[in-house]
Amino acid sequence: MSGRFTIVATAILVLTAVVYFLDRTPEPPPRRVGLPGASTPRPTLPPVTPIVGIKAERFRKLVLRIGPETRVTERTGNGWSHTDRSSLVEDFVADLTSLGVLDRIAVENADALQEYGLLPPQAVLEIHTLDSERPIEVYFGNLNPPGTNLYLRVPPSQDVLLGGALLKWSLERTFQVLHSSEPSPAPIQRTNS
């Protein structure tokens, strides 16, 4: 048995040596250690169409309605009013003006908006700007079935816009950090009977 093993091992060794010396595969180019390689040109992406096509610094006032509650904030010299977390409101404004529309769905009649959670909308945002007396409204609907995108509408267009689910989270977070703009109820007076 040891003789056969020696013959097979020798045959494998000879075969490996023959393949090694007869191989004509070209050597790879030398690597340049520490220097970046040549960058491959990247295709240019199409320009992003933001949800709201107004510069963030033009926003003057936001009115958010979720369910029966309304919260209002206005831009002040040092941030936003009615909140202790002004930077989060500014982040929401940045999301609205920088995150793009992922898709546009043409809707034939207003009744079709119900399947997207837009009739009635789940939330309404009014954006008052320095440039116009009339506010821009953004209607927030449901998340799509996988939960990755959010259905939106910006009247007067009937089209449903598809935006990233980040917008829903950003809207809810902003709503939470704003103080309620409704007056607190009067305390109940006890009478001695």
N, C-alpha and C positions, 0 to 999 in steps of 0.2 A: 504494500500500500504506500509506503514512503517513496518508492521509485516512481509510481504514477503521479503522486503529488509533486515531485520534483520536476517531472516532465511538463505537467500542466502549468506550474508556476513559471518555468523557464519559457514556455510558449507565450504566456501572457506578457511576460517581461519583454520578450523579443518583439511581439506585436506592438506593444506600447512604444518601444523605441523607434520602430519603423514609422509609425504614425507621427510621432513627434518630429522626426527628422525630415519626413516627406511633406509635412503640412505647409501649405503655401498661403495661409491666411495672413493678410498684412497686419503689421503691428498697429495698435491704436496710436493716435497722436500723443505726444508727451503732454502730461498734465502740468498746468502752471499752478503751482501751489501758492495760495495766498492772494492771487489776483482773480478778480471776477471774470467769468467767461463772457463771451460776446452775447449780448442780450438779443433775444429773438424779437422781431417786431410784433407788437400785439395789435389785433384789429381794433379800430376805434369803435367804441360803443355808441349807439344812438343817443342823442340828448334825452335827459330825463324830463318828463312832464310832471311837475310837482302837483300835489293835491290842490294846493292854493298857490296861484301864480303871482303872489305879491311878496315883496321883500319883508323879512321879519321885522325890521326896524320901522315899518309903516303901520304895524298893528298898534291900535290905540286902546281897544277895549274888547274883552271876551265875555260872552254870556253863554254859559253851559247849562243845558237842561237834560237831566236824566230822570226819567219818571216824573213825579210831581215836584221835584226839587230843582231850584235854579240857583246857580252860583255865578257871581259877577266879579271880574277883576279888571282894573285899568292900569295902564302903564304910568308909572310915576317917575320922578327924577332918579330914584335909586332902585327901580325894579318894578314890581307889580303890587297892587293894593290887595287887601283882604287875604293875605297869606303870610306865613312865616318862612315859606320856602320859595321865594321868588325865582330862584334858579331853575326849579322844576317847571314852572310856568314858561320860562324862557326856553327850556328844552322842548316842551310841547309845541311852542311856536316854531322852533327850528325843525321839528319833525314834520309839521304841516307844510313848511316851505321847501324842504329838501327831499323828503321821501317821495318817490315817484309813483305814478299810476302804473300798475302792472298790466292791467287789461281794461277794456271798455266793453260793456255789454249793452247792446241796443235793446231797448224795451219798447214794445209796440203800444201797450196801453198801461195806464196807471195801476190797474188791478194786479198786474204782474209784479209790481214792486213788493207785494206782500210776501212772496216767497223768499225775498232777500232780507226780510226784516226791516223794510223801509216804508211800510204802510201799516201802521204808523212807524216812524223811525224809533230805534232804541234810545238814541240820544240826538240832540240838536246843538250845534255850535253856531253862534252868531259872532262874526268877526267884524268889528268896527275899525275902519282904517282912517288914516289922516287924509287920504285922497278922495273919499266918498262919504256922502251922508247916508247912503243906503248900505246896510250891512251885507256881508257875504254869508250865506248860510251853508253849512255842511251837515248833511244827515248821515248818521252812523247806523248801520244795520247789523245783521248777524255776521258771525264768522262763517266762512265756507265750510263744507262738510269735514275736510281734514283739519280744520282749525288753524290753517297757516295764513289765511288772508281774510280781509274784512271788506264787506260790501259798503260802499259809500255812494252818496249822490250830492251833487252841487247844483241846486236849481239855478236857472230855469231849465237846465237840461234834464231830460227824462232818463238819460243813460245811467246805468249803474257802473260805478268805478270799482275796480278791485285794487285795494291797497294792502300793505303788509299788516299782519296782526299786531305788530308793535304799536300801531296807532290806537287800537282799542285799549291796550295797556296804558299808553301814555295819556289818553283821555281820562280814564278812570283814576289814574294817579293824580292828575291835575285837579280833578273834581274833588278828590279827598283832601288835598292840601289847601283848598280854598275854604274860607270861613263862610258859613251860611249867610246869605244876604237878606234872608227873611228875618223880621224882628222876632225876638223870643216872646212867647206868650206871657201875658200878665200873670203874676203870681195869684194863686187862689187865696181869697180872703176868708178866714175862718170867722164864723159868727158864733157867739155863745148863746145857745138855746137851752 
